[in-house]
């Protein structure tokens, strides 16, 4: 990029003091449990939710996936799973996009899990709505008018849903 004039040479040499090569997550499956538990703990604290644990079957799924989006994909998927989880554990059913993708590839480790009808434990519509509203509110820094506009609903409807789902503004936003 420096040769093409797309990156400043002085900045490149300043950053290139000690290059680090970090292999992709798919080449480091032993790191997945450590990273997954860290992300779950961090996001539960940020959302002021009780800390969730990761079910052993779920951890097997996480370790069997290739993670084309790398660590960021793992973090985003777990953040969504925290919101979808109905209990204190993150179950395979709380990772619907991962289950769908693994089901399409048909890997043997996931076929066993899927055959135990975990796919049938899909999150209900209310849980998905609650998670999505919380996500939009957090993305808009809890600006309710802006969130309502993004959600395509009236502000009064948003207030009713916040009350219904008992969503609370995190301390970090207050």
VEXDOMI-414140 format. One record per residue (C-alpha): residue number from 0; residue in one letter; z, x, y. Coordinates in nm, 3 decimals, always signed. Each point is the difference from the previous one (the first is absolute). Example, Ala and Ser with C-alpha at 12.3 -4.5 7.8 and 13.67 -1.06 7.14 Angstrom:
2
(atom 0, A, (+0.780, +1.230, -0.450))
(atom 1, S, (-0.066, +0.137, +0.344))
END
This chain:
174
(atom 0, X, (+0.000, +0.000, +0.000))
(atom 1, X, (+0.064, +0.296, +0.231))
(atom 2, X, (-0.350, +0.134, -0.072))
(atom 3, X, (-0.151, -0.342, +0.074))
(atom 4, X, (+0.194, -0.022, +0.328))
(atom 5, X, (+0.196, -0.303, -0.124))
(atom 6, X, (+0.340, +0.172, +0.007))
(atom 7, X, (+0.151, +0.226, +0.264))
(atom 8, X, (+0.010, +0.364, -0.126))
(atom 9, X, (+0.325, +0.082, +0.184))
(atom 10, X, (+0.175, -0.297, -0.159))
(atom 11, X, (-0.137, +0.090, -0.343))
(atom 12, X, (+0.136, +0.355, +0.020))
(atom 13, X, (+0.333, -0.127, +0.128))
(atom 14, X, (+0.031, -0.241, -0.296))
(atom 15, X, (-0.142, +0.240, -0.258))
(atom 16, X, (+0.294, +0.242, +0.003))
(atom 17, X, (+0.114, -0.090, -0.349))
(atom 18, X, (-0.229, -0.236, -0.191))
(atom 19, X, (+0.161, -0.226, -0.259))
(atom 20, X, (-0.190, -0.156, -0.284))
(atom 21, X, (+0.165, -0.312, -0.136))
(atom 22, X, (-0.155, -0.141, -0.317))
(atom 23, X, (-0.072, -0.373, -0.011))
(atom 24, X, (+0.267, -0.232, -0.137))
(atom 25, X, (-0.204, -0.068, -0.316))
(atom 26, X, (+0.054, +0.367, -0.092))
(atom 27, X, (+0.376, -0.027, +0.060))
(atom 28, X, (+0.122, -0.298, -0.207))
(atom 29, X, (+0.351, +0.151, -0.021))
(atom 30, X, (+0.032, -0.044, +0.377))
(atom 31, X, (-0.063, -0.376, -0.016))
(atom 32, X, (+0.356, -0.110, -0.094))
(atom 33, X, (+0.154, +0.217, +0.271))
(atom 34, X, (-0.244, -0.122, +0.265))
(atom 35, X, (+0.018, -0.363, -0.113))
(atom 36, X, (+0.379, -0.010, +0.012))
(atom 37, X, (+0.001, +0.170, +0.340))
(atom 38, X, (-0.248, -0.252, +0.145))
(atom 39, X, (+0.188, -0.298, -0.142))
(atom 40, X, (+0.330, +0.125, +0.143))
(atom 41, X, (-0.155, +0.074, +0.339))
(atom 42, X, (-0.182, -0.332, +0.037))
(atom 43, X, (+0.294, -0.209, -0.121))
(atom 44, X, (+0.218, +0.169, +0.262))
(atom 45, X, (-0.265, -0.046, +0.271))
(atom 46, X, (-0.040, -0.370, -0.085))
(atom 47, X, (+0.375, -0.042, -0.041))
(atom 48, X, (-0.038, -0.132, -0.353))
(atom 49, X, (+0.222, +0.074, -0.297))
(atom 50, X, (-0.127, +0.310, -0.174))
(atom 51, X, (-0.236, -0.080, -0.287))
(atom 52, X, (-0.039, +0.206, -0.313))
(atom 53, X, (-0.321, +0.060, -0.191))
(atom 54, X, (-0.022, -0.159, -0.342))
(atom 55, X, (-0.087, +0.254, -0.277))
(atom 56, X, (-0.319, -0.196, -0.087))
(atom 57, X, (-0.102, +0.015, +0.365))
(atom 58, X, (+0.061, +0.375, +0.009))
(atom 59, X, (-0.225, +0.038, -0.306))
(atom 60, X, (-0.274, -0.183, +0.187))
(atom 61, X, (+0.046, +0.213, +0.311))
(atom 62, X, (-0.023, +0.319, -0.207))
(atom 63, X, (-0.312, -0.116, -0.186))
(atom 64, X, (-0.199, -0.076, +0.316))
(atom 65, X, (-0.238, +0.258, +0.153))
(atom 66, X, (+0.096, -0.065, +0.366))
(atom 67, X, (-0.334, +0.050, +0.178))
(atom 68, X, (+0.179, -0.072, +0.329))
(atom 69, X, (+0.258, +0.265, -0.084))
(atom 70, X, (+0.361, -0.014, +0.124))
(atom 71, X, (-0.079, -0.242, +0.283))
(atom 72, X, (-0.137, -0.253, -0.250))
(atom 73, X, (+0.316, +0.031, -0.211))
(atom 74, X, (+0.219, -0.056, +0.304))
(atom 75, X, (-0.198, -0.302, +0.123))
(atom 76, X, (-0.002, -0.160, -0.344))
(atom 77, X, (+0.376, +0.042, -0.037))
(atom 78, X, (+0.066, -0.136, +0.350))
(atom 79, X, (-0.193, -0.315, -0.095))
(atom 80, X, (+0.181, -0.020, -0.335))
(atom 81, X, (+0.338, +0.009, +0.174))
(atom 82, X, (-0.096, -0.310, +0.192))
(atom 83, X, (-0.139, -0.176, -0.308))
(atom 84, X, (+0.290, +0.085, -0.233))
(atom 85, X, (+0.215, -0.302, -0.073))
(atom 86, X, (+0.294, +0.188, -0.148))
(atom 87, X, (+0.160, +0.338, +0.033))
(atom 88, X, (-0.268, +0.169, -0.212))
(atom 89, X, (-0.365, +0.062, +0.076))
(atom 90, X, (-0.185, -0.141, -0.299))
(atom 91, X, (-0.362, +0.057, -0.102))
(atom 92, X, (-0.079, -0.352, +0.125))
(atom 93, X, (+0.099, +0.117, +0.350))
(atom 94, X, (-0.301, +0.237, -0.006))
(atom 95, X, (-0.286, -0.249, -0.049))
(atom 96, X, (-0.275, +0.225, +0.136))
(atom 97, X, (+0.107, +0.288, -0.224))
(atom 98, X, (+0.018, -0.229, -0.305))
(atom 99, X, (-0.344, -0.138, +0.073))
(atom 100, X, (-0.155, +0.343, +0.036))
(atom 101, X, (+0.170, +0.138, -0.310))
(atom 102, X, (-0.097, -0.312, -0.194))
(atom 103, X, (-0.365, +0.056, +0.099))
(atom 104, X, (+0.011, +0.360, -0.125))
(atom 105, X, (+0.172, -0.109, -0.322))
(atom 106, X, (+0.214, +0.310, -0.051))
(atom 107, X, (+0.210, -0.019, -0.317))
(atom 108, X, (+0.338, +0.043, +0.170))
(atom 109, X, (-0.066, -0.292, +0.231))
(atom 110, X, (-0.158, -0.220, -0.264))
(atom 111, X, (+0.338, -0.018, -0.179))
(atom 112, X, (+0.179, -0.096, +0.318))
(atom 113, X, (-0.262, -0.255, +0.098))
(atom 114, X, (+0.001, -0.154, -0.346))
(atom 115, X, (+0.370, -0.078, +0.049))
(atom 116, X, (-0.117, -0.260, +0.256))
(atom 117, X, (+0.129, +0.185, +0.303))
(atom 118, X, (-0.318, -0.101, +0.181))
(atom 119, X, (+0.116, -0.362, -0.028))
(atom 120, X, (+0.300, +0.071, +0.223))
(atom 121, X, (-0.208, -0.012, +0.316))
(atom 122, X, (+0.188, -0.042, +0.326))
(atom 123, X, (+0.014, -0.355, +0.127))
(atom 124, X, (-0.169, -0.101, +0.323))
(atom 125, X, (+0.326, -0.015, +0.197))
(atom 126, X, (+0.089, +0.356, -0.092))
(atom 127, X, (-0.343, +0.123, +0.103))
(atom 128, X, (+0.018, -0.194, +0.328))
(atom 129, X, (+0.347, +0.137, +0.076))
(atom 130, X, (-0.116, +0.356, -0.070))
(atom 131, X, (-0.310, -0.040, +0.213))
(atom 132, X, (+0.189, -0.150, +0.294))
(atom 133, X, (+0.255, +0.281, -0.016))
(atom 134, X, (-0.281, +0.255, -0.014))
(atom 135, X, (-0.179, -0.147, +0.304))
(atom 136, X, (+0.326, -0.023, +0.194))
(atom 137, X, (+0.081, +0.363, -0.075))
(atom 138, X, (-0.352, +0.106, +0.101))
(atom 139, X, (+0.038, -0.182, +0.335))
(atom 140, X, (+0.351, +0.139, +0.059))
(atom 141, X, (+0.134, -0.356, -0.043))
(atom 142, X, (-0.196, -0.138, +0.295))
(atom 143, X, (-0.013, -0.357, -0.125))
(atom 144, X, (-0.283, -0.126, +0.223))
(atom 145, X, (-0.221, +0.290, -0.104))
(atom 146, X, (+0.093, -0.041, -0.367))
(atom 147, X, (-0.069, -0.376, +0.011))
(atom 148, X, (-0.343, +0.067, +0.147))
(atom 149, X, (-0.080, +0.255, -0.274))
(atom 150, X, (+0.125, -0.243, -0.265))
(atom 151, X, (-0.208, -0.281, +0.149))
(atom 152, X, (+0.298, -0.232, +0.043))
(atom 153, X, (+0.189, -0.151, +0.290))
(atom 154, X, (+0.302, +0.192, +0.131))
(atom 155, X, (+0.231, -0.293, -0.082))
(atom 156, X, (-0.129, +0.005, -0.359))
(atom 157, X, (+0.076, +0.370, -0.019))
(atom 158, X, (+0.355, -0.059, +0.125))
(atom 159, X, (+0.051, -0.268, -0.269))
(atom 160, X, (-0.131, +0.235, -0.271))
(atom 161, X, (+0.224, +0.285, +0.122))
(atom 162, X, (+0.297, -0.235, -0.024))
(atom 163, X, (-0.110, -0.143, -0.336))
(atom 164, X, (-0.044, +0.345, -0.158))
(atom 165, X, (+0.307, +0.140, +0.179))
(atom 166, X, (-0.199, +0.293, +0.139))
(atom 167, X, (+0.205, +0.222, +0.227))
(atom 168, X, (-0.101, +0.252, +0.261))
(atom 169, X, (+0.096, +0.349, -0.125))
(atom 170, X, (+0.260, +0.186, +0.207))
(atom 171, X, (-0.257, +0.267, +0.082))
(atom 172, X, (-0.208, -0.258, +0.193))
(atom 173, X, (+0.284, -0.172, +0.190))
END
